[in-house]
Amino acid sequence: AEFVDYALSQPDTTERLILDFSGLTFFATAAFSALHTLNVRCVRAQIRWAMVSSPAVDRLLRICDPDAALPIASDLDAALVAVHDEPPRLLQLVPEPR
């Protein structure tokens, strides 16, 4: 909880957030839980975010996030592109013409 609160300590002025985990050699399930909470809070606050992964992070995310719901980037450049690009558009139902 402290990590998430620190990462989002300025939600009114934060538009983009990048977390660089590239140097991590260990990543536990508690960290995944924190990232899930961070993701929910970022969506709520409309903060675009991405994380730079590492082999340890990738290993846990293959198990805990098999659908790749969290925004993972291979390096810092990719993370910068991810948080600055247009957000993905949601599908919208369009009525068929009569």
Sine and cosine of phi, psi and omega as CSV:
sin_phi,cos_phi,sin_psi,cos_psi,sin_omega,cos_omega
0.00,0.00,-0.61,0.80,0.00,-1.00
-0.90,0.44,-0.64,0.77,0.01,-1.00
-0.88,0.47,-0.74,0.67,-0.02,-1.00
-0.90,0.44,-0.69,0.72,0.02,-1.00
-0.88,0.48,-0.65,0.76,0.02,-1.00
-0.92,0.40,-0.72,0.69,-0.03,-1.00
-0.88,0.48,-0.53,0.85,-0.03,-1.00
-0.93,-0.37,0.57,0.82,-0.07,-1.00
-0.94,0.35,-0.31,0.95,0.01,-1.00
-0.81,-0.59,0.86,0.51,-0.12,-0.99
-0.90,0.44,-0.45,0.90,-0.02,-1.00
-0.96,0.27,-0.39,0.92,-0.03,-1.00
-0.91,-0.41,0.00,1.00,-0.02,-1.00
-0.99,-0.12,0.83,-0.56,0.07,-1.00
-0.94,-0.33,-0.47,0.88,-0.05,-1.00
-0.65,-0.76,0.53,-0.85,-0.02,-1.00
-0.58,-0.81,0.74,-0.67,0.09,-1.00
-0.83,-0.56,0.77,-0.63,0.08,-1.00
-0.95,-0.33,0.83,-0.56,-0.03,-1.00
-0.97,-0.23,0.98,-0.21,0.03,-1.00
-0.98,-0.21,0.25,0.97,-0.12,-0.99
-0.87,0.49,-0.40,0.92,0.00,-1.00
-1.00,-0.06,0.00,1.00,-0.03,-1.00
-0.96,0.29,0.67,-0.74,0.08,-1.00
-0.93,-0.36,-0.11,0.99,0.05,-1.00
-0.61,-0.79,0.67,-0.75,-0.03,-1.00
-0.54,-0.84,0.92,-0.39,-0.10,-0.99
-0.99,-0.13,0.14,-0.99,0.00,-1.00
-0.90,0.43,-0.48,0.88,0.06,-1.00
-0.89,0.46,-0.57,0.82,0.04,-1.00
-0.93,0.38,-0.63,0.78,0.06,-1.00
-0.88,0.47,-0.68,0.73,0.03,-1.00
-0.87,0.50,-0.66,0.75,0.03,-1.00
-0.90,0.44,-0.65,0.76,0.02,-1.00
-0.91,0.41,-0.61,0.79,0.05,-1.00
-0.89,0.46,-0.71,0.70,0.04,-1.00
-0.88,0.47,-0.68,0.73,0.03,-1.00
-0.86,0.50,-0.69,0.73,0.01,-1.00
-0.87,0.50,-0.73,0.69,0.00,-1.00
-0.88,0.48,-0.70,0.71,-0.02,-1.00
-0.94,0.35,-0.58,0.82,0.05,-1.00
-0.91,0.40,-0.67,0.74,0.04,-1.00
-0.87,0.49,-0.72,0.69,-0.01,-1.00
-0.87,0.49,-0.64,0.77,-0.04,-1.00
-1.00,0.00,0.05,1.00,-0.02,-1.00
0.84,0.54,0.72,0.70,0.06,-1.00
-0.98,-0.21,0.84,-0.54,0.08,-1.00
-0.98,0.20,0.78,-0.62,-0.02,-1.00
-0.63,-0.77,0.34,-0.94,0.07,-1.00
-0.45,-0.90,0.37,-0.93,0.08,-1.00
-0.80,-0.59,0.61,-0.79,0.11,-0.99
-1.00,-0.01,0.81,-0.59,-0.15,-0.99
-1.00,0.00,0.04,-1.00,0.11,-0.99
-0.58,-0.82,0.21,-0.98,0.04,-1.00
-0.84,0.55,-0.61,0.79,0.01,-1.00
-0.92,0.40,-0.66,0.75,0.02,-1.00
-0.92,0.39,-0.72,0.69,0.01,-1.00
-0.84,0.54,-0.65,0.76,-0.03,-1.00
-0.87,0.50,-0.72,0.70,-0.02,-1.00
-0.95,0.31,-0.61,0.79,-0.03,-1.00
-0.93,0.37,-0.48,0.88,0.08,-1.00
-0.87,0.50,-0.53,0.85,-0.02,-1.00
-1.00,0.03,-0.75,0.66,-0.14,-0.99
-1.00,0.04,-0.36,0.93,-0.04,-1.00
-0.72,-0.70,0.87,0.50,-0.09,-1.00
-0.90,0.43,-0.37,0.93,0.01,-1.00
-1.00,0.00,0.06,1.00,0.03,-1.00
0.82,0.58,0.77,0.64,0.02,-1.00
-0.97,0.25,-0.44,0.90,0.00,-1.00
-1.00,0.09,0.58,-0.81,-0.05,-1.00
-0.98,0.19,0.99,-0.16,-0.05,-1.00
-0.97,-0.24,0.68,-0.73,0.06,-1.00
-0.84,-0.54,0.52,-0.85,-0.04,-1.00
-0.97,0.24,-0.46,0.89,0.02,-1.00
-0.41,-0.91,0.05,-1.00,-0.07,-1.00
-0.89,0.45,-0.64,0.77,0.02,-1.00
-0.86,0.51,-0.69,0.72,0.02,-1.00
-0.91,0.41,-0.60,0.80,0.03,-1.00
-0.92,0.40,-0.65,0.76,0.04,-1.00
-0.88,0.47,-0.67,0.74,0.04,-1.00
-0.89,0.45,-0.68,0.73,-0.05,-1.00
-0.88,0.48,-0.65,0.76,-0.05,-1.00
-0.99,0.12,-0.25,0.97,0.00,-1.00
-0.98,-0.21,-0.34,0.94,0.04,-1.00
-0.93,0.36,0.26,-0.97,0.08,-1.00
-0.88,0.48,0.64,-0.77,0.03,-1.00
-0.91,0.41,0.49,-0.87,0.03,-1.00
-0.88,0.47,0.65,-0.76,0.00,-1.00
-0.99,0.14,0.62,-0.79,0.05,-1.00
-0.99,0.17,0.48,-0.88,0.06,-1.00
-0.92,0.40,0.59,-0.81,-0.01,-1.00
-0.77,-0.64,0.74,-0.68,0.05,-1.00
-0.97,0.22,0.75,-0.66,-0.01,-1.00
-0.85,-0.53,0.80,-0.61,-0.01,-1.00
-0.92,0.39,0.57,-0.82,0.04,-1.00
-0.96,0.27,0.60,-0.80,0.07,-1.00
-0.92,0.40,0.50,-0.86,-0.03,-1.00
-1.00,-0.02,0.00,0.00,0.00,0.00
